[in-house]
């Protein structure tokens, strides 16, 4: 079955994924999960990253990343979501459903 996923639908699914991670306390304090949009025609994959939260530093009048500004794999493991929006949506759906089941079994 072929279906078209919009950017908004993918973003909504990603927000559900991030919310499930947060609900299970899987995102360390001072970090956040971000979605990297891909491009199938350019060979750029959709990925989920874990990165530090930027915080305003009054002394330097600039943003600092006390937990690092680099990116690393998300708490669920592999960061690769697919080469198309549909693949990324499908993978995020599967991971999110698993996280919801874990939360249900833990009574969260």
Short mmCIF file of the C-alpha atoms (twelve columns), coordinates in Angstrom:
data_MODEL
# 
_entry.id   MODEL 
# 
loop_
_atom_site.group_PDB 
_atom_site.id 
_atom_site.type_symbol 
_atom_site.label_atom_id 
_atom_site.label_alt_id 
_atom_site.label_comp_id 
_atom_site.label_asym_id 
_atom_site.label_seq_id 
_atom_site.Cartn_x 
_atom_site.Cartn_y 
_atom_site.Cartn_z 
_atom_site.pdbx_PDB_model_num 
ATOM 1   C CA . UNK A 1   0.000  0.000  0.000  1 
ATOM 2   C CA . UNK A 2   1.360  3.370  -0.980 1 
ATOM 3   C CA . UNK A 3   0.497  6.460  1.019  1 
ATOM 4   C CA . UNK A 4   1.831  9.973  1.289  1 
ATOM 5   C CA . UNK A 5   3.051  11.391 4.592  1 
ATOM 6   C CA . UNK A 6   3.118  15.145 4.996  1 
ATOM 7   C CA . UNK A 7   5.826  17.039 6.847  1 
ATOM 8   C CA . UNK A 8   3.205  17.998 9.458  1 
ATOM 9   C CA . UNK A 9   2.182  14.352 9.997  1 
ATOM 10  C CA . UNK A 10  5.816  13.343 10.425 1 
ATOM 11  C CA . UNK A 11  6.399  16.184 12.898 1 
ATOM 12  C CA . UNK A 12  3.319  15.158 14.886 1 
ATOM 13  C CA . UNK A 13  4.534  11.552 15.059 1 
ATOM 14  C CA . UNK A 14  7.984  12.750 16.130 1 
ATOM 15  C CA . UNK A 15  6.446  14.841 18.918 1 
ATOM 16  C CA . UNK A 16  4.557  11.751 20.119 1 
ATOM 17  C CA . UNK A 17  7.850  9.828  20.094 1 
ATOM 18  C CA . UNK A 18  9.631  12.557 22.073 1 
ATOM 19  C CA . UNK A 19  6.712  12.734 24.520 1 
ATOM 20  C CA . UNK A 20  6.854  8.962  25.084 1 
ATOM 21  C CA . UNK A 21  10.605 9.174  25.737 1 
ATOM 22  C CA . UNK A 22  10.026 11.998 28.207 1 
ATOM 23  C CA . UNK A 23  7.200  10.117 29.916 1 
ATOM 24  C CA . UNK A 24  9.553  7.182  30.513 1 
ATOM 25  C CA . UNK A 25  12.332 9.510  31.751 1 
ATOM 26  C CA . UNK A 26  14.607 8.371  28.919 1 
ATOM 27  C CA . UNK A 27  15.835 11.873 28.011 1 
ATOM 28  C CA . UNK A 28  18.632 12.976 30.345 1 
ATOM 29  C CA . UNK A 29  18.248 16.346 32.048 1 
ATOM 30  C CA . UNK A 30  19.661 19.134 29.889 1 
ATOM 31  C CA . UNK A 31  19.091 17.251 26.628 1 
ATOM 32  C CA . UNK A 32  16.421 17.097 23.973 1 
ATOM 33  C CA . UNK A 33  15.585 14.916 20.995 1 
ATOM 34  C CA . UNK A 34  15.590 16.520 17.544 1 
ATOM 35  C CA . UNK A 35  14.439 15.345 14.129 1 
ATOM 36  C CA . UNK A 36  16.750 15.732 11.134 1 
ATOM 37  C CA . UNK A 37  14.721 15.912 7.943  1 
ATOM 38  C CA . UNK A 38  16.103 13.964 5.035  1 
ATOM 39  C CA . UNK A 39  16.016 14.031 1.269  1 
ATOM 40  C CA . UNK A 40  15.667 10.808 -0.674 1 
ATOM 41  C CA . UNK A 41  16.811 12.486 -3.892 1 
ATOM 42  C CA . UNK A 42  19.992 13.754 -2.178 1 
ATOM 43  C CA . UNK A 43  20.612 10.581 -0.184 1 
ATOM 44  C CA . UNK A 44  20.156 12.292 3.189  1 
ATOM 45  C CA . UNK A 45  18.410 10.136 5.776  1 
ATOM 46  C CA . UNK A 46  15.794 11.125 8.304  1 
ATOM 47  C CA . UNK A 47  17.345 10.749 11.750 1 
ATOM 48  C CA . UNK A 48  16.542 11.309 15.421 1 
ATOM 49  C CA . UNK A 49  19.317 12.838 17.513 1 
ATOM 50  C CA . UNK A 50  19.942 13.514 21.171 1 
ATOM 51  C CA . UNK A 51  21.581 16.896 21.772 1 
ATOM 52  C CA . UNK A 52  22.207 19.347 24.580 1 
ATOM 53  C CA . UNK A 53  19.818 22.188 25.342 1 
ATOM 54  C CA . UNK A 54  21.250 25.658 24.803 1 
ATOM 55  C CA . UNK A 55  21.108 27.982 27.801 1 
ATOM 56  C CA . UNK A 56  21.610 31.766 27.805 1 
ATOM 57  C CA . UNK A 57  24.804 32.776 29.625 1 
ATOM 58  C CA . UNK A 58  24.449 36.262 31.150 1 
ATOM 59  C CA . UNK A 59  28.202 36.596 31.631 1 
ATOM 60  C CA . UNK A 60  29.160 36.008 28.006 1 
ATOM 61  C CA . UNK A 61  25.865 37.239 26.518 1 
ATOM 62  C CA . UNK A 62  25.807 34.119 24.365 1 
ATOM 63  C CA . UNK A 63  24.239 30.681 24.411 1 
ATOM 64  C CA . UNK A 64  26.181 27.851 26.056 1 
ATOM 65  C CA . UNK A 65  25.665 24.136 25.738 1 
ATOM 66  C CA . UNK A 66  26.656 22.846 29.202 1 
ATOM 67  C CA . UNK A 67  25.858 19.275 28.194 1 
ATOM 68  C CA . UNK A 68  27.466 19.538 24.769 1 
ATOM 69  C CA . UNK A 69  26.163 20.734 21.432 1 
ATOM 70  C CA . UNK A 70  27.130 17.589 19.584 1 
ATOM 71  C CA . UNK A 71  24.649 14.946 18.625 1 
ATOM 72  C CA . UNK A 72  24.420 11.332 19.667 1 
ATOM 73  C CA . UNK A 73  22.047 8.430  19.147 1 
ATOM 74  C CA . UNK A 74  18.680 8.707  20.881 1 
ATOM 75  C CA . UNK A 75  17.868 6.564  23.934 1 
ATOM 76  C CA . UNK A 76  16.057 4.045  21.728 1 
ATOM 77  C CA . UNK A 77  19.241 3.129  19.875 1 
ATOM 78  C CA . UNK A 78  19.764 3.597  16.159 1 
ATOM 79  C CA . UNK A 79  19.230 7.148  14.905 1 
ATOM 80  C CA . UNK A 80  18.344 6.101  11.317 1 
ATOM 81  C CA . UNK A 81  14.634 6.505  10.540 1 
ATOM 82  C CA . UNK A 82  14.635 6.028  6.750  1 
ATOM 83  C CA . UNK A 83  15.216 7.827  3.485  1 
ATOM 84  C CA . UNK A 84  11.624 8.973  2.962  1 
ATOM 85  C CA . UNK A 85  8.996  10.631 5.131  1 
ATOM 86  C CA . UNK A 86  6.888  7.459  4.896  1 
ATOM 87  C CA . UNK A 87  9.765  5.260  6.136  1 
ATOM 88  C CA . UNK A 88  10.553 7.673  8.966  1 
ATOM 89  C CA . UNK A 89  6.874  7.864  9.959  1 
ATOM 90  C CA . UNK A 90  6.561  4.075  9.934  1 
ATOM 91  C CA . UNK A 91  9.663  3.585  12.102 1 
ATOM 92  C CA . UNK A 92  8.671  6.328  14.554 1 
ATOM 93  C CA . UNK A 93  5.200  4.755  14.797 1 
ATOM 94  C CA . UNK A 94  6.667  1.343  15.627 1 
ATOM 95  C CA . UNK A 95  9.087  2.730  18.238 1 
ATOM 96  C CA . UNK A 96  6.418  4.963  19.804 1 
ATOM 97  C CA . UNK A 97  3.948  2.080  20.093 1 
ATOM 98  C CA . UNK A 98  6.616  0.022  21.846 1 
ATOM 99  C CA . UNK A 99  7.361  2.894  24.239 1 
ATOM 100 C CA . UNK A 100 3.635  3.292  24.993 1 
ATOM 101 C CA . UNK A 101 3.415  -0.440 25.815 1 
ATOM 102 C CA . UNK A 102 6.412  -0.183 28.132 1 
ATOM 103 C CA . UNK A 103 4.804  2.812  29.858 1 
ATOM 104 C CA . UNK A 104 1.508  0.909  30.168 1 
ATOM 105 C CA . UNK A 105 3.245  -2.072 31.761 1 
ATOM 106 C CA . UNK A 106 5.072  0.236  34.170 1 
ATOM 107 C CA . UNK A 107 1.821  1.957  35.070 1 
ATOM 108 C CA . UNK A 108 2.903  5.381  33.809 1 
# 
